[in-house]
Amino acid sequence: MSEHEHDEPTPAQVSPPRPAPAPRPRPAPAPRPRPAPETASASSLRKELPAEVPASASASAEVPGTGPGTQLTGRQRLVKGLWPPRVTRAQLIVALLLFGLGFGLAVQVASNSDSDSALRGARQEDLVRILDELDDRTQRLEDEKQGLEKQRDELENSSDQAEEARRQTIEKERQLGVLAGTVAAQGPGITMTIEDTKGTVEADMLLDAIQELRAAGAEAIQVNGVRVVAGTYLTDSGNGVGVDGNKISAPYRFKVIGKPQDLEPALNIPGGVVQTLEKEQATVTVERSTKIVVDALRAAKRPDYARSSSR
């Protein structure tokens, strides 16, 4: 086979041309319905008015968690009314005043309950002693009141008021001298003796005894020849005790003027002076007497700065 014969295509290799497809017929579009003609006034009014918002949508927007068309429950309306709070200045001031009043009442109730609990836990003997001391103190105040009223009546009814005033002044000076320790005194009272063989009695124990006697109504006190006054102080001094700088030693003897029925029970109360001294192995004896003489004197000290304010 020649070269020309090899290059020529055979009838089986050449595909015949395909005819073009015919165009498909499209259906005609259906006619759209035309809206009904509107008047010019209706169309302009619709353009001017805004779109209407449903009431349920606004309500749901205010309260979170509620969708459109849901109604508010009673709890939700309460929360909406209380929060956020709307507090005025006057309401704030009233609230602060009420808080202060409540705090004061609470403190008062707490203090009263503490005192009540202390008395509730006391023993019967202690309660009886407390009542007796209150009665005695009330009686002393009543006697003092009656004495002052008597002095007033005497001054008002006396023909010589100057002489009566002078007499009352002298009597008052004697009473103040007894309290100040510048004059001697005598009257009913007790004698308390403390034997301290072990040397265990200290100054604070004797001071407790003096304070207990004063609370029971003692008017004059003398310890081992030293007059006890308002400014008396006690210190430990070697084997003894110092009273206003004067050293005294055992036995300690107290001479006390006052009502014996009040002085002796005040020393013998449970847990009082006598029991405290006996725990320190000291011996205490208390004797009543219708006449106690307190003759130790103190020099009258003139104050350096204080002056009388009366004119």
C-alpha positions in Angstrom: 0.0 0.0 0.0 1.2 3.4 -1.0 1.5 6.5 1.3 -1.4 8.2 -0.3 -3.6 5.3 0.2 -2.7 5.2 3.9 -3.5 8.9 4.6 -7.0 8.9 3.1 -9.8 8.2 5.5 -12.0 5.3 5.0 -15.8 5.6 4.8 -16.1 3.9 8.2 -14.0 6.5 10.0 -16.0 9.6 8.9 -19.2 10.3 10.9 -22.0 12.0 9.1 -23.1 15.5 10.4 -26.1 15.6 13.0 -29.1 17.7 12.2 -29.8 20.7 14.7 -32.6 20.1 17.1 -35.8 21.9 16.4 -36.9 24.7 19.0 -39.6 23.7 21.5 -42.7 25.8 21.6 -43.1 27.9 24.8 -46.6 28.4 26.3 -47.9 31.9 26.4 -47.7 33.5 29.9 -51.0 33.6 31.8 -52.4 37.0 32.3 -51.8 38.5 35.9 -54.8 39.7 37.8 -54.8 43.4 38.0 -55.6 44.9 41.5 -58.7 46.8 41.9 -58.3 50.4 41.4 -58.1 52.4 44.6 -59.1 55.9 45.1 -56.4 58.6 45.5 -57.4 59.4 49.1 -57.1 55.9 50.4 -53.7 55.3 48.9 -52.3 58.5 50.3 -53.7 57.8 53.8 -52.1 54.4 53.8 -48.7 55.9 52.9 -48.9 58.5 55.7 -50.0 56.1 58.6 -47.2 53.9 60.1 -47.5 50.2 60.4 -49.5 49.1 63.4 -47.6 47.3 66.2 -49.4 44.6 68.1 -49.8 45.2 71.8 -48.6 41.8 72.6 -45.3 42.5 70.9 -44.6 45.6 73.0 -45.5 43.8 76.2 -43.2 40.9 75.4 -40.4 43.3 74.6 -40.6 44.9 78.0 -40.5 41.7 80.1 -37.8 39.2 79.0 -38.7 35.6 78.5 -42.2 36.3 77.2 -43.1 35.9 73.6 -45.6 37.9 71.5 -49.2 37.4 72.5 -48.4 36.1 76.1 -50.0 37.8 79.1 -48.0 38.9 82.2 -48.5 36.8 85.4 -49.1 38.4 88.8 -45.5 37.7 89.9 -44.1 39.3 86.8 -46.2 42.4 87.3 -45.0 42.5 90.9 -41.4 42.3 89.9 -41.9 44.9 87.2 -43.4 47.3 89.8 -40.7 46.8 92.4 -37.6 46.7 90.2 -35.8 48.9 89.5 -36.6 50.6 92.9 -37.8 54.2 92.9 -36.5 55.6 96.3 -36.9 59.2 97.1 -34.8 61.2 99.5 -37.5 61.3 102.2 -38.0 57.6 102.0 -34.3 57.0 102.4 -34.2 59.3 105.6 -37.2 57.5 107.1 -35.6 54.1 106.4 -32.4 55.2 108.2 -34.3 56.5 111.2 -36.2 53.2 111.5 -33.0 51.3 111.2 -31.4 53.3 114.0 -34.5 52.9 116.2 -34.6 49.1 115.6 -30.9 48.8 116.5 -31.3 50.7 119.7 -34.3 48.6 120.7 -32.2 45.4 120.0 -29.3 46.6 122.2 -31.7 47.5 125.0 -33.4 44.1 124.8 -30.0 42.4 124.8 -28.8 44.3 127.9 -32.0 43.6 129.8 -31.8 39.9 128.9 -28.2 39.8 130.2 -29.1 41.4 133.6 -32.2 39.1 133.8 -30.1 36.1 133.1 -27.6 37.1 135.8 -30.3 37.5 138.4 -32.0 34.3 137.3 -28.8 32.3 137.9 -28.2 33.8 141.4 -28.8 31.8 144.5 -31.6 32.4 146.9 -29.4 33.7 149.6 -27.8 36.2 147.1 -31.2 37.4 146.0 -32.4 37.9 149.6 -29.2 39.9 150.3 -29.7 42.1 147.2 -33.3 42.8 148.2 -32.2 43.6 151.8 -29.5 46.0 150.5 -32.0 47.8 148.2 -34.5 48.1 151.1 -31.8 49.5 153.4 -30.6 52.0 150.8 -34.1 53.1 150.1 -34.7 53.6 153.9 -31.5 55.6 154.3 -32.5 57.9 151.4 -35.9 58.3 152.9 -34.4 59.2 156.3 -32.1 61.8 154.6 -35.1 63.2 152.7 -37.1 63.6 155.9 -34.2 65.2 157.7 -33.8 67.8 154.9 -37.5 68.5 154.9 -37.3 69.0 158.7 -34.5 71.5 158.3 -36.4 73.4 155.7 -39.5 73.6 158.0 -37.4 74.8 160.9 -35.8 77.5 158.8 -39.2 78.6 157.5 -41.0 78.6 160.9 -38.2 79.9 163.1 -38.5 83.4 164.4 -34.8 83.9 164.3 -33.8 82.4 161.0 -30.2 83.6 161.3 -29.7 81.7 164.5 -31.4 78.6 163.2 -29.2 78.6 160.1 -26.1 79.0 162.3 -27.2 76.0 164.4 -27.8 73.8 161.3 -24.4 74.9 159.9 -22.6 73.8 163.0 -24.5 70.4 163.0 -23.6 70.0 159.3 -20.0 70.7 160.0 -19.9 68.0 162.6 -21.4 65.5 160.2 -18.9 66.4 157.5 -16.1 66.2 160.1 -17.1 62.6 160.9 -17.0 61.7 157.2 -13.8 63.5 156.6 -12.2 62.0 159.8 -11.4 65.3 161.4 -13.6 64.7 164.5 -14.1 61.6 166.6 -17.3 59.6 166.3 -19.2 57.0 168.3 -22.3 54.9 167.8 -23.5 51.3 167.2 -21.5 49.1 164.9 -19.2 46.1 164.7 -15.7 45.1 165.4 -14.0 42.8 162.9 -10.7 41.1 163.7 -8.5 39.3 161.1 -5.8 36.9 162.4 -3.2 36.2 159.7 -0.7 33.7 161.1 0.4 32.5 157.6 1.0 36.0 156.2 -1.3 35.5 153.2 -3.6 38.5 153.7 -2.8 41.2 151.2 -3.8 44.8 150.7 -6.5 44.1 148.1 -8.3 41.8 150.5 -8.5 44.5 153.2 -9.6 47.0 150.5 -12.5 44.7 149.5 -13.6 44.6 153.1 -13.6 48.4 153.3 -15.6 48.7 150.1 -18.1 46.1 151.3 -18.6 47.9 154.6 -19.1 51.2 152.8 -21.7 49.7 150.5 -23.5 48.3 153.6 -23.8 51.8 155.1 -20.6 52.3 157.2 -20.2 55.9 158.3 -16.9 55.7 160.1 -14.1 53.1 159.8 -10.8 52.8 161.7 -8.2 50.1 161.0 -5.4 49.6 163.6 -5.5 53.2 164.7 -5.7 54.6 161.2 -8.8 56.5 160.1 -10.2 55.4 156.8 -11.6 58.3 154.6 -12.6 58.8 151.0 -9.1 59.1 149.8 -7.6 56.2 151.7 -5.3 53.8 149.8 -3.8 50.5 150.8 -0.5 48.9 149.6 1.5 45.8 150.4 4.4 46.6 152.7 6.6 43.6 153.6 5.0 41.5 156.2 2.1 43.9 156.7 -0.1 46.4 154.9 0.3 50.1 154.4 -2.7 52.4 155.0 -2.2 55.9 153.6 1.6 55.3 154.1 1.2 54.0 157.7 2.4 50.4 158.1 0.1 48.1 160.1 0.5 44.4 160.8 -1.7 41.5 161.9 -4.0 41.1 163.6 -6.1 43.6 161.6 -8.8 45.2 163.8 -11.7 47.1 162.1 -13.9 49.4 164.1 -16.9 50.3 162.1 -19.8 52.6 163.0 -23.1 51.8 161.3 -26.2 49.6 161.5 -25.0 46.2 162.8 -27.9 44.4 161.2 -26.6 45.5 157.8 -22.8 45.4 158.3 -22.4 41.8 159.6 -24.5 40.1 156.9 -22.6 42.0 154.2 -19.4 40.5 155.3 -20.8 36.9 155.7 -22.5 36.6 152.3 -21.5 33.5 150.3 -18.3 34.2 148.4 -17.9 37.5 150.4 -15.1 38.9 152.5 -15.1 36.3 155.3 -15.1 33.3 153.0 -12.3 34.8 150.9 -10.1 35.4 153.9 -10.8 32.0 155.3 -9.7 30.4 152.0 -6.3 32.2 152.6 -6.2 30.4 156.0 -7.0 33.5 158.0 -9.4 33.6 160.9 -12.1 36.3 161.0 -14.4 37.2 163.9 -17.2 39.7 163.7 -18.8 41.1 166.9 -21.8 43.5 167.2 -21.8 46.3 169.7 -24.1 49.1 170.7 -21.2 51.6 171.2 -18.2 51.7 168.9 -15.7 54.6 169.4 -13.7 55.7 166.4 -11.2 58.2 167.8 -8.4 58.2 165.2 -8.3 61.6 163.5 -7.0 63.0 160.2 -5.7 66.4 159.7 -7.9 68.6 157.6 -6.2 69.1 154.2 -6.8 72.3 152.4 -7.2 71.8 148.7 -4.6 73.4 146.4 -6.9 74.3 143.5 -10.5 73.6 144.4 -12.5 76.5 145.8 -16.1 76.8 146.9 -18.4 78.0 144.1 -21.2 79.2 146.4 -21.5 82.9 147.0 
